[in-house]
Amino acid sequence: MTEQELKIIKCQNLKQKPSKDQIPFGRTFTDHMFIMDYETEKGWYDPRIIPYAPLTLDPAAMIFHYGQTVFEGLKAYKTQENSILMFRPEKNLQRLNLSSERLRIPKIDEEQVMGYLKELIRLEKDWVPSTPGTSLYIRPFIIATESNLAVAPSESYKFMIILSPVGSYFPGGIEPVVINVEDQFTRAVKGGTGMAKTAGNYSSGYQAQANAKEAGNADVLWLDGVHKKYIEEVGSMNIFFKINGEVVTPELNGSILKGITRMSIIELLNKWNIPVAERKVSIDELYQAYENGQLEEVFGTGTAAVISPVGELNWLGRKMVINNHEIGELSQRLYDTITGIQQGNLEDTQEWTVEVE
Ligand SMILES: *Cc1c(COP(=O)(O)O)cnc(C)c1O
């Protein structure tokens, strides 16, 4: 891709910004969006920031039929000094390209897109909320736009970035969740698309999630698709267990999404000299540890909540109550450290944050 000039068309009438604290996730969008197009002969072209508006697409656009699409999710935070920090955004753009490779979508130039992203956030800086726990959620995504019902990769695409201010994930304080260990449905299998952030991975989980919710659970914990034995991850979170002093998380095997929060937690634990292992964890091992009183903490990790403690796991009618439904000491320390760095309240010794100047 050659260097291309970013065009900016500003909004005439700015929207009303939401009131500070209780902003529901993903329903409010800022005044502008970023968009660029791709055609096989031209590559990516016409990068532009324009007023946020609906798209017009042909009903035969390939995205509607075969789901050739990828996305990312990251956040920008306002510090007390009024600067804006993004958390490891280069990792998200790298992962977007990995997802694209799996779906046969053309890659973006990560450095150029980082420049466009910064420009968009600079323009929308008044939309970054400043109350503790709030942030601006960033959703880059790519869709296949060719009008063609053939089952084949599209010859044209749109790459877009939209922004959505979000309230605190835990408005009433951190509350451990109840999770069902899914024994019937499968999220992803070896050789499938589990490692890609692509639409079909999520809608295919809705039925299991609905069943789990009916039974009083917040989400499901997926097991591997072959043996229904090894733990993979939660709906949109990776999972960690503290077993007898050691932190364990399922190893990346191609069907698990490689979370950036997961990666950051492993790096922090290593820095703190707390033993951490990436390996296979079977549900039987977990239950055994529970029975032996060694299952000390369980927490999910992802951009949305950072750390989401699990207070209870339900597995085939068996209930594991973890740490008396309370957040564990290590979960709390990890949460405080990562959110402290993200919001600029703690020194960023790992150089994780990127300032939008
Ligand atoms: C996005 C996502 C995660 C978490 O990744 P982060 O980079 O930490 O936000 C975990 N699992 C799935 C399935 C996801 O889509």
The ligand as a Gaussian input file, in Angstrom:
#p B3LYP/6-31G(d) Opt

LIG

0 1
 C      -11.598000     -10.629000      22.220000
 C      -11.673000     -11.962000      22.861000
 C      -10.955000     -12.306000      24.013000
 C      -10.149000     -11.296000      24.795000
 O       -9.157000     -10.688000      24.087000
 P       -8.548000      -9.297000      24.588000
 O       -7.525000      -8.973000      23.566000
 O       -7.955000      -9.549000      25.933000
 O       -9.669000      -8.340000      24.651000
 C      -11.015000     -13.607000      24.463000
 N      -11.779000     -14.532000      23.846000
 C      -12.512000     -14.231000      22.765000
 C      -13.316000     -15.293000      22.127000
 C      -12.492000     -12.945000      22.239000
 O      -13.230000     -12.640000      21.176000

